[in-house]
Every structure is written in C-alpha cells, then in structure tokens.
Amino acid sequence: MGDSRASRTPALIALALLLLTAGCGRSTVGGGAGSSERTASPSHSPSPSQPLACASLERPSARANASMAYMPTLGEAVMFGGWSDPASSLLGDTWTWRAGCWDRVPASTSPSPRVAMAMAYDPVRNVVVAFGGRIDPSLPQYSSETWLWDGHSWSKASKGPALSESWAVFDPNVQRTVVYGSASGGIPQTWTWDGAQWHQADVSNPPARSGAGMAFDSSSGTLLLFGGIGLQTMTLLNDTWAWNGSAWAKLNPSHSPSPRQAFGIASFSAQREVVLIGGNSQHGFVNDAWRWIGSDWVQAPGVGARGDAVAVDIGSAVLLFGGEDTNSYKNDSFVWNGSTWAAS
C-alpha cells in the first residue's frame, strides 16, 4: 500500500495487468496450536452486542484485506493476516471474535504472513478451509497452500491449484468448498475441495478478475460472485454471477451497486440474503451497502467510506472488521442486524 490513498484505481488496474501477464497479482484496494483451555460452546449464534467485560481489551491492529470465517459450533469468528498500517507489511496473526470480544490466539504452527487468503467454513467437516493468499509484500506472489483451522489450531493440508487472488465459499449443494480465481495468464478457473483433495471444475467461468467477492445466497441456494477489475478489459465491474453447484450463470438484476472492487461481502443467513459493504470505485472509496435479496440488489445504509474490509455471517448478524479509507487503515468492527450498523 502506498501513502497516497485518495485515487488508486489507475494503480490497481496496472497491478491487475501485471497479474494478467505474469499469472499473479494483487487487488491492492480490491483481501498452530491455540491454548488448550479454549473450549467449544453450544452450537448457537452469540449476541452481537458488546458484553459487560472481555477477558482482554486487546484487539487486532489496524489492517486491510484480512481473511475471516465463522464457526457456529464454537460461536466465534476466526481472522487471519492482512496488510498492516502504516508499513503495509504482511501480517500472520490469528484472532478470534466472540460476542464483541477479540482474543489473540498463540500459534506455533500457522500459515506464513499473507493477505487476501480465500477462507470458508466447512460445516460437514467442522473446519475452516483457508487457501492461497499473497505471500510477498513487494511482489505479486501467491501461495497454493491449503490450511485448516479446527477452532484451536492450524494444520496444513493438500496443496491446491496455482491461482492468484481467489475467493472461497462452502457449497452445500455439493458439500464442498468452492474456490474461484485466475491461473497463469489470467485464465479463470473454478476448483472444489472435498476435504482431502482439490478438483478442477470443467465449466465455463466468469471473466477473470481481481478485487471481486463471493458469498452464499441462501434464498436461491447458489454462490454469488460480484464485481472486481476485469483482467481483460482493465475496467471496474458490477456484474453478478451465480454458481449452482455445477455451472456459472450471469444474472441480470434490475438494480446493482456501482462498478467497484475491494468491498466486504458476506451471506446473512438470518435474513436469507447477501450483504455487500463499501469498496473502491472509479472515484475512490464508497460509503454504501447493498443487500442481495434473491433476484435484485437493494441499497442499504453504509458504515463509512472504506475498502478492503472483511465481513462474515455470524448467524444473527453480519460482522465487519477493518479496511481502509483515504487516510488510514482501520481496526474498528461493526455488526449489521438487517437494518442498522452498531459498533462491536
């Protein structure tokens, strides 16, 4: 990340072009053993409100493009890595969030520092699947590692495909984690993880892109892909695609967010919709949010102009953390209950 944040789309397009020609790139605006005393709580979604007291007042440092997933069996979200502020170096710390409290998890074994790792919770195997991520702060170099988080510690699994920036969502239709990304030369690909191995889907893919986002749409039972920067056109996108477990289809909603990248996006299971937050447009960071209600996008209140924030469904609400605006990176967190945002 550079020091100038006011207008970064041209630089982003240049980096997207590098991804296309070199087979790897970064959406610069648009992401071990835990304590043995950590125990599972009953399988339910915690209240998103701030508790009376947290075991620690520590919270994650300001960062952008971190990765996060939610484990309902523990009632907590796990977050890893991101870009730090102000040095724009890569982070390799693991944090959990439960009902408004953050907890840093010591990890002797974990992924190396990285940004924009694709991450999704697999309810069949009760693990968080984490794939890829950029591993060099100065070069667009991406990992093909697969890591699993069981709620207490990280373990390394089978190596995955060679993709640049990618996004992961669990697909209940096929009981697998689905990853969409770009291979060398900007070739779009879809892969699935069955709990042991990766399998490439022989399908027609959406155009290759950087800075996009995916989430599960429970109202239609499909995975939703939106926006980013097209690697062929070098322009911001606002197209919407759906994956039904075997094929991609382009959707044609009556309304849509403006073309953008680097937004937060998450399923909101309690409302059976998808929530998209902020991002970076041609004119800079945007302050809005959008709800996908099964067939169309509907605008909702924003939570401040920001890009590269990370969002996750926590059952009763959507949790949003961090990101950046034109002045700095952030370490604030908010929950969306379907109508309003509240600090958490």
C-alpha positions as CSV (number, residue, x, y, z in Angstrom):
1,M,0.0,0.0,0.0
2,G,1.3,3.4,-0.8
3,D,0.9,6.5,1.2
4,S,-1.5,8.1,-1.2
5,R,-5.0,6.7,-0.9
6,A,-7.2,9.3,-2.5
7,S,-7.3,7.9,-6.0
8,R,-5.9,4.5,-6.5
9,T,-7.9,2.9,-9.3
10,P,-5.3,3.6,-12.1
11,A,-2.6,1.9,-10.0
12,L,-4.9,-1.0,-9.3
13,I,-5.6,-1.5,-13.0
14,A,-1.8,-1.5,-13.6
15,L,-1.4,-4.3,-11.0
16,A,-4.3,-6.2,-12.5
17,L,-2.4,-6.0,-15.8
18,L,0.7,-7.4,-14.1
19,L,-1.5,-10.3,-12.8
20,L,-2.7,-11.0,-16.4
21,T,0.8,-11.1,-17.9
22,A,2.6,-12.7,-15.0
23,G,-0.1,-15.1,-13.8
24,C,-0.3,-13.5,-10.4
25,G,-1.3,-10.1,-8.9
26,R,-3.0,-8.3,-6.1
27,S,-6.1,-6.4,-5.5
28,T,-4.4,-3.6,-3.7
29,V,-7.6,-2.0,-2.8
30,G,-9.8,-4.5,-4.2
31,G,-8.4,-9.3,0.5
32,G,-0.5,-23.5,15.5
33,A,-1.6,-24.6,18.5
34,G,-4.1,-22.5,20.3
35,S,-4.5,-22.5,24.0
36,S,-5.6,-25.9,25.2
37,E,-8.0,-24.1,27.6
38,R,-10.2,-22.9,24.7
39,T,-13.4,-25.0,24.8
40,A,-16.4,-25.2,22.5
41,S,-19.6,-23.6,23.4
42,P,-23.1,-24.9,22.5
43,S,-23.9,-24.6,18.8
44,H,-25.7,-21.3,18.6
45,S,-25.1,-17.8,17.4
46,P,-23.9,-15.4,20.1
47,S,-25.5,-12.0,20.7
48,P,-23.5,-9.4,18.6
49,S,-23.8,-6.9,21.4
50,Q,-20.8,-5.8,23.4
51,P,-20.6,-7.9,26.6
52,L,-20.1,-6.3,30.0
53,A,-16.5,-7.4,30.2
54,C,-14.0,-9.1,27.9
55,A,-11.1,-11.3,29.2
56,S,-8.7,-8.9,27.3
57,L,-9.1,-5.4,26.0
58,E,-6.6,-6.1,23.2
59,R,-8.0,-6.1,19.7
60,P,-6.4,-6.7,16.3
61,S,-4.2,-3.9,14.9
62,A,-5.4,-1.8,12.0
63,R,-5.3,-3.8,8.8
64,A,-6.8,-4.2,5.3
65,N,-7.6,-7.3,3.3
66,A,-7.6,-9.8,6.1
67,S,-9.5,-13.1,5.9
68,M,-12.2,-14.3,8.2
69,A,-14.7,-17.1,8.7
70,Y,-17.3,-18.0,11.3
71,M,-17.6,-21.4,13.2
72,P,-21.2,-21.7,14.6
73,T,-20.2,-24.8,16.6
74,L,-17.9,-22.5,18.6
75,G,-20.0,-19.3,18.3
76,E,-16.9,-17.4,17.1
77,A,-15.2,-16.0,14.1
78,V,-11.5,-16.5,13.2
79,M,-9.5,-13.9,11.4
80,F,-6.0,-14.2,9.9
81,G,-3.4,-11.9,8.4
82,G,-3.9,-8.8,6.2
83,W,-1.9,-5.7,5.3
84,S,-0.6,-3.7,8.3
85,D,-0.6,0.0,8.8
86,P,1.4,2.1,8.3
87,A,4.2,-0.1,6.9
88,S,1.9,-2.1,4.6
89,S,3.8,-5.3,5.5
90,L,2.1,-8.7,5.7
91,L,0.6,-9.9,9.0
92,G,0.5,-13.5,10.2
93,D,-1.5,-13.3,13.4
94,T,-4.7,-15.3,14.3
95,W,-7.6,-13.7,16.2
96,T,-11.0,-14.9,17.3
97,W,-14.1,-12.8,17.9
98,R,-16.9,-13.9,20.2
99,A,-19.9,-11.7,21.1
100,G,-17.8,-8.4,20.9
101,C,-14.6,-9.8,22.4
102,W,-11.4,-10.3,20.5
103,D,-8.8,-12.8,21.5
104,R,-5.3,-13.3,20.0
105,V,-4.5,-17.0,19.6
106,P,-0.9,-18.1,20.1
107,A,0.1,-20.2,17.1
108,S,3.4,-22.1,16.9
109,T,2.2,-23.6,13.6
110,S,0.2,-21.4,11.2
111,P,0.2,-20.0,7.6
112,S,3.0,-17.6,6.9
113,P,2.1,-13.9,6.9
114,R,-0.1,-13.2,3.9
115,V,-3.0,-11.2,2.6
116,A,-6.3,-12.0,0.8
117,M,-6.4,-15.7,1.7
118,A,-9.6,-17.4,0.5
119,M,-11.4,-18.7,3.6
120,A,-14.7,-20.5,4.2
121,Y,-16.2,-22.6,7.0
122,D,-16.9,-26.3,6.0
123,P,-19.9,-27.4,8.2
124,V,-19.6,-31.1,7.1
125,R,-16.0,-31.4,8.4
126,N,-16.3,-28.6,11.0
127,V,-13.2,-26.8,9.9
128,V,-12.3,-23.5,8.3
129,V,-10.6,-24.0,4.9
130,A,-8.0,-21.4,4.1
131,F,-6.4,-21.3,0.7
132,G,-3.7,-19.3,-1.1
133,G,-3.1,-15.6,-0.3
134,R,-0.4,-13.2,-1.4
135,I,2.9,-14.0,0.5
136,D,5.3,-11.3,-0.7
137,P,4.7,-7.6,0.2
138,S,6.6,-6.3,-2.8
139,L,5.9,-8.9,-5.5
140,P,2.6,-10.3,-6.7
141,Q,3.5,-13.8,-5.5
142,Y,0.7,-16.1,-4.3
143,S,0.7,-19.3,-2.2
144,S,-1.1,-22.6,-3.3
145,E,-1.1,-23.9,0.3
146,T,-4.3,-25.2,2.0
147,W,-4.6,-24.7,5.7
148,L,-7.4,-26.0,8.1
149,W,-8.5,-24.3,11.3
150,D,-10.3,-26.5,13.8
151,G,-11.1,-23.8,16.3
152,H,-7.9,-24.4,18.3
153,S,-5.0,-24.8,15.9
154,W,-3.9,-24.7,12.3
155,S,-2.9,-27.7,10.2
156,K,-1.5,-28.0,6.7
157,A,-3.5,-30.0,4.1
158,S,-3.0,-30.9,0.5
159,K,-1.5,-28.3,-1.8
160,G,-4.0,-26.6,-4.0
161,P,-4.1,-25.1,-7.5
162,A,-1.7,-22.3,-8.7
163,L,-4.1,-19.3,-8.6
164,S,-3.6,-15.7,-8.0
165,E,-6.2,-13.8,-6.0
166,S,-9.2,-16.2,-5.2
167,W,-12.4,-16.4,-3.2
168,A,-13.8,-19.3,-1.3
169,V,-17.4,-20.3,-0.2
170,F,-18.8,-23.6,1.0
171,D,-21.4,-25.0,-1.4
172,P,-24.0,-27.2,0.4
173,N,-25.2,-28.5,-3.0
174,V,-22.0,-30.5,-3.5
175,Q,-20.8,-30.5,0.2
176,R,-17.5,-28.9,-0.9
177,T,-15.7,-25.6,-0.6
178,V,-15.7,-23.8,-3.9
179,V,-12.8,-21.5,-5.0
180,Y,-12.9,-19.2,-8.0
181,G,-9.7,-17.4,-9.1
182,S,-7.3,-16.9,-12.0
183,A,-4.5,-19.2,-13.2
184,S,-1.4,-18.0,-15.1
185,G,-2.2,-15.7,-17.9
186,G,-5.4,-14.5,-16.4
187,I,-7.4,-17.7,-17.1
188,P,-10.4,-18.0,-14.8
189,Q,-10.9,-21.3,-13.0
190,T,-13.2,-22.9,-10.5
191,W,-12.0,-25.6,-8.1
192,T,-13.6,-27.6,-5.3
193,W,-12.2,-29.0,-2.1
194,D,-13.7,-32.3,-0.9
195,G,-12.0,-32.4,2.5
196,A,-8.9,-34.2,1.2
197,Q,-8.1,-33.1,-2.4
198,W,-8.7,-30.3,-4.9
199,H,-10.7,-30.9,-8.1
200,Q,-10.9,-28.5,-11.1
201,A,-14.5,-28.0,-12.4
202,D,-14.7,-28.3,-16.1
203,V,-17.1,-25.4,-16.6
204,S,-17.4,-22.1,-18.4
205,N,-16.2,-19.5,-15.9
206,P,-17.0,-15.8,-15.4
207,P,-14.3,-13.5,-16.9
208,A,-11.1,-13.3,-14.9
209,R,-10.9,-10.6,-12.4
210,S,-9.2,-9.1,-9.3
211,G,-10.8,-7.5,-6.3
212,A,-14.1,-9.3,-6.5
213,G,-16.0,-11.1,-3.8
214,M,-18.2,-14.2,-3.2
215,A,-20.9,-15.3,-0.7
216,F,-23.6,-17.9,-0.4
217,D,-27.1,-16.8,-1.2
218,S,-29.4,-19.0,1.0
219,S,-32.5,-17.7,-0.7
220,S,-31.6,-19.3,-4.0
221,G,-29.1,-21.9,-2.8
222,T,-26.4,-20.6,-5.0
223,L,-23.0,-18.9,-4.6
224,L,-22.9,-15.3,-5.6
225,L,-19.9,-13.6,-7.4
226,F,-19.8,-9.8,-7.8
227,G,-17.6,-7.1,-9.4
228,G,-13.9,-6.5,-9.3
229,I,-11.5,-5.4,-12.0
230,G,-11.7,-7.3,-15.3
231,L,-8.3,-8.7,-16.3
232,Q,-9.1,-8.5,-19.9
233,T,-10.8,-5.1,-20.0
234,M,-8.9,-3.5,-17.2
235,T,-12.1,-1.8,-16.0
236,L,-14.2,-2.0,-12.9
237,L,-17.1,-4.4,-13.0
238,N,-20.5,-4.6,-11.4
239,D,-21.7,-7.9,-12.9
240,T,-23.4,-10.6,-10.8
241,W,-22.9,-14.3,-11.3
242,A,-24.4,-17.4,-9.6
243,W,-22.9,-20.9,-9.1
244,N,-25.5,-23.7,-8.7
245,G,-23.1,-26.5,-7.8
246,S,-22.3,-27.4,-11.4
247,A,-22.3,-24.3,-13.6
248,W,-22.0,-20.5,-13.6
249,A,-24.7,-18.2,-14.9
250,K,-24.7,-14.5,-15.4
251,L,-27.6,-12.8,-13.6
252,N,-29.4,-9.6,-14.8
253,P,-30.8,-7.8,-11.8
254,S,-32.8,-4.6,-12.3
255,H,-30.5,-2.7,-9.8
256,S,-26.9,-3.1,-9.0
257,P,-24.1,-1.5,-6.9
258,S,-21.8,0.8,-9.0
259,P,-18.7,-0.8,-10.5
260,R,-16.2,-1.4,-7.8
261,Q,-13.7,-3.7,-6.2
262,A,-12.2,-4.3,-2.7
263,F,-15.6,-4.5,-1.0
264,G,-16.7,-6.6,2.0
265,I,-19.3,-9.2,1.2
266,A,-21.0,-11.9,3.4
267,S,-24.0,-14.1,3.5
268,F,-26.6,-13.1,6.1
269,S,-28.4,-16.4,6.9
270,A,-30.9,-14.9,9.3
271,Q,-32.3,-12.7,6.5
272,R,-31.6,-15.2,3.7
273,E,-29.7,-12.5,1.7
274,V,-26.2,-11.4,0.9
275,V,-24.7,-8.1,2.2
276,L,-22.1,-6.1,0.3
277,I,-20.3,-3.2,2.0
278,G,-18.3,-0.3,0.6
279,G,-15.4,-0.8,-1.8
280,N,-13.4,1.3,-4.2
281,S,-14.9,2.8,-7.3
282,Q,-13.5,5.0,-10.1
283,H,-13.9,8.0,-7.8
284,G,-12.4,6.5,-4.6
285,F,-13.8,4.7,-1.5
286,V,-17.6,4.5,-1.3
287,N,-19.9,4.7,1.7
288,D,-22.8,2.5,1.0
289,A,-24.0,-1.1,1.5
290,W,-26.2,-3.3,-0.7
291,R,-28.5,-6.3,0.0
292,W,-28.9,-9.1,-2.5
293,I,-32.5,-10.3,-1.9
294,G,-32.5,-13.3,-4.2
295,S,-33.1,-11.6,-7.6
296,D,-32.1,-8.0,-7.2
297,W,-29.8,-5.6,-5.3
298,V,-31.3,-3.2,-2.8
299,Q,-29.3,-0.3,-1.3
300,A,-28.8,-0.1,2.4
301,P,-27.1,2.3,4.9
302,G,-23.3,2.3,4.8
303,V,-20.8,2.3,7.7
304,G,-18.4,4.9,6.4
305,A,-16.3,5.1,3.2
306,R,-13.9,2.2,3.2
307,G,-12.4,-0.6,1.1
308,D,-10.7,-3.9,1.8
309,A,-12.8,-4.6,4.9
310,V,-13.6,-8.2,5.8
311,A,-17.2,-9.4,6.5
312,V,-18.7,-12.6,7.8
313,D,-22.1,-14.1,8.6
314,I,-22.4,-14.7,12.4
315,G,-26.0,-16.0,12.1
316,S,-27.9,-13.3,13.9
317,A,-25.9,-10.5,12.2
318,V,-23.0,-9.7,9.8
319,L,-19.7,-8.8,11.4
320,L,-17.4,-6.3,9.6
321,F,-13.8,-5.6,10.6
322,G,-11.2,-3.1,9.5
323,G,-10.3,-2.0,6.0
324,E,-9.0,1.4,4.8
325,D,-10.1,4.8,3.8
326,T,-8.2,7.7,2.1
327,N,-6.4,8.4,5.4
328,S,-5.6,5.2,7.2
329,Y,-6.2,1.6,7.9
330,K,-8.8,0.7,10.5
331,N,-9.3,-1.7,13.3
332,D,-12.9,-1.0,14.1
333,S,-15.7,-3.6,14.0
334,F,-19.4,-3.4,13.4
335,V,-22.4,-5.7,13.2
336,W,-25.3,-5.3,10.8
337,N,-28.7,-6.6,12.2
338,G,-30.6,-6.2,9.0
339,S,-31.5,-2.5,9.4
340,T,-28.7,-0.7,11.3
341,W,-24.9,-0.9,12.0
342,A,-23.6,-1.0,15.6
343,A,-20.1,-0.8,16.8
344,S,-18.8,-4.0,18.3
